[in-house]
């Protein structure tokens, strides 16, 4: 029997930007229950609106403030955003 493992990642809360945390919560909520292709379709619909709607990245601070996140976590966040943008044609 395989026992599930709970992985806790601790962040230096003093170093993590609260607007980036809000952005990540919003993106995760937007992705919840969607396949990769449905997520891309959501981005395509946002782009088709024609008003520079960033879609699920509307809360993303500019520039992205990933200080305080583990390097692997920051890399994963950047990779996800890049994949969604490229696949949806918003690169």
GIMOZI-V953587 format. One record per pair of residues at least 6 apart in sequence whose C-alpha atoms are under 7 Angstrom apart, sorted by the first residue. I is the first residue (numbers start at 0). J is the second residue. D is the distance in whole Angstrom. If there is no record, write none. Layout:
((I/J/D) (I/J/D))
This chain:
((10/67/6) (10/68/6) (11/67/6) (14/66/6) (14/67/5) (15/66/6) (15/67/5) (15/68/7) (16/64/6) (18/60/7) (19/59/6) (19/60/6) (19/64/6) (22/58/5) (22/59/5) (26/55/6) (26/56/7) (29/55/6) (30/38/6) (39/83/6) (39/86/6) (39/87/5) (40/87/7) (42/54/5) (42/55/7) (42/87/6) (43/87/5) (45/52/6) (45/53/7) (45/54/5) (46/52/6) (65/73/6) (84/90/5))
